[in-house]
Amino acid sequence: MNGSDVICDTLIAQGVKVCFANPGTSELHLVAGMERRADLRCVLGLFEGVVTGAADGYGRMTDTPAATLLHLGPGLGNGLANLHNARRASTPIVNIVGDHATHHLPFNAPLTSDIESLARPMSDWYGRIDSVHGIVSTVADACRAATSLPGVATLVVPAEVTWGDADPVQPPSLARAAGPSSVPDREKEQRAVALLRSDRKTALFLGGRALRAETLALASDIARKTGASLLSPFANARMARGAGRPAVPRVAYATDLALAQLGQFDAIVMIGAEPPVAFFAHPGMPSRLLRDDCEVVELAAPGSNVALALESLAEHFAASRLVLDAPPARRGGDDDLPLGALTNDTLAELIVRLLPEDAIVCDEALSSVTRLFPTSYDAAPHDYLQITGGAIGIGIPLATGAAIACPGRKVVTLQADGSGMYTLQGLWTQAHENLNAITIILANRKYALLLDEMRRMGVKPPEHLARPMFDLTDPVLDWVLLAKGMGVEGARVGTAEEFIRMFKVALKRDGPFLIEAVLA
């Protein structure tokens, strides 16, 4: 055996089943070791941002880490934006970065870099394997860190470790971390109970795993019994949505709207979320979105045992009279579908009505189909994944990882055209792996979000300067041809009737399909 064999065996023993990879020379022994193992699936990405974004999508849907395999510091650098998103989503990832052989580093070869300095800002855990004798313990530490934080664990592997001779060992099986404290904070719990029993206008602010189906049902039960409101951050890693599930509004993206939305509350109970702040600083606007006199109780911090916290809180209201709301019925079928021009609102309504049962929606729509979220509470039950860290270029990779994690479910990506260009190489991986993914390109042919931000900032550039910076029509991006070049069949639609027909075609197919929706 060589070191690569031990690394692979340890990853498998720790429960890693998939590795998303864009390797180079320093990782070739690892590639060979992975390909010798039938129980470790290797998925090639043509760009490191696809690799890290796909690992994020996989981890969000399985709650277990995928591995990535990246080439030296520059390869890691290319993947950092989506590692930032993954870290913000608290996604478990074991990030493996190959490095030059240790004896080669002093010669300052062209690809030599300070990998640790690159990795630290986007990693919750960092380690380096010093020799073949430290492989098992260090790889196991990385896997445990990724699952117990959860978050991005970055492990650097010098080349000589991968090719060095190693004795066969029996790697330790995944030792389940104790996880977050199993004892709720009783003082904070009592404060939350007092607020919920008072006449103060209170909201349960839910994030992370508090937005899964089971925990969301508990939170909704508490809210109905106490009159509290449910809220979530603007961006969430994964949320259970659709008919029969509670409709949880998000905090508005625009600072002025968020201030008005949150200003009505006297108290907030935080469960798996951080206090809401503005996405960006704006002249004359505060960064903190809650009123200064709003009382905040952090019942369960992000990454803590939110399920236990909600179960314990719910016991205080178990005997309370509950007035049940009828769960929203699914709004589906072909009756009275909107027709004609393909506007943002029309497209949102069509997706809500036609979305299949148990779909996974990956949302990087940005400024398009903004009506989808507030109107999809009665769509078919689905999981809703968002861009969490604001680093654009995650939509197509996120869907790629989600489709590998859940091969029996349809993955529908709402992808803005401008940000889609950051990582369109993910379409090739979808074709290469024959993934069940539908990509809807929202073609408004401009950086509309930046135009909106300029208006909010009060910036009024000369027209001849604004157009070339934010306009995508000279030349027009041809997404159907771009998809074809990646091996994905696609179609362009410009009316509601055309979208209905092509979306139904895509839903019936196996494998990836792209629809370029040209918005009016």
Sequence and secondary structure as in RCSB ss.txt:
>XXXX:A:sequence
MNGSDVICDTLIAQGVKVCFANPGTSELHLVAGMERRADLRCVLGLFEGVVTGAADGYGRMTDTPAATLLHLGPG
LGNGLANLHNARRASTPIVNIVGDHATHHLPFNAPLTSDIESLARPMSDWYGRIDSVHGIVSTVADACRAATSLP
GVATLVVPAEVTWGDADPVQPPSLARAAGPSSVPDREKEQRAVALLRSDRKTALFLGGRALRAETLALASDIARK
TGASLLSPFANARMARGAGRPAVPRVAYATDLALAQLGQFDAIVMIGAEPPVAFFAHPGMPSRLLRDDCEVVELA
APGSNVALALESLAEHFAASRLVLDAPPARRGGDDDLPLGALTNDTLAELIVRLLPEDAIVCDEALSSVTRLFPT
SYDAAPHDYLQITGGAIGIGIPLATGAAIACPGRKVVTLQADGSGMYTLQGLWTQAHENLNAITIILANRKYALL
LDEMRRMGVKPPEHLARPMFDLTDPVLDWVLLAKGMGVEGARVGTAEEFIRMFKVALKRDGPFLIEAVLA
>XXXX:A:secstr
 BHHHHHHHHHHHTT  EEEEE  GGGHHHHHHHHT TTSEEEE SSHHHHHHHHHHHHHHHSS EEEEEEHHHH
HHHHHHHHHHHHHTT  EEEEEEE  GGGGGG  TT   HHHHHGGG SEEEE  SGGGHHHHHHHHHHHHHHTT
SEEEEEEEHHHHHSB              S SS  HHHHHHHHHHHHSSS EEEEE GGGGSHHHHHHHHHHHHH
HT EEEB SS S EEESTTS    B  SSHHHHHHHHTT SEEEEES    B SS  TT  SB S TT EEEEEE
 TTS HHHHHHHHHHTTTTS            SSTT   SB  HHHHHHHHHHH  TTEEEEEE TTSSTTHHHH
GGGSSSEEEEE SS  S  HHHHHHHHHHH TTS EEEEEEHHHHTTSTTHHHHHHHTT  EEEEEEE  B HHH
HHHHHHHT    HHHHHHHHB BTTB  HHHHHHHTT EEEEE BHHHHHHHHHHHHHSSS EEEEEE  
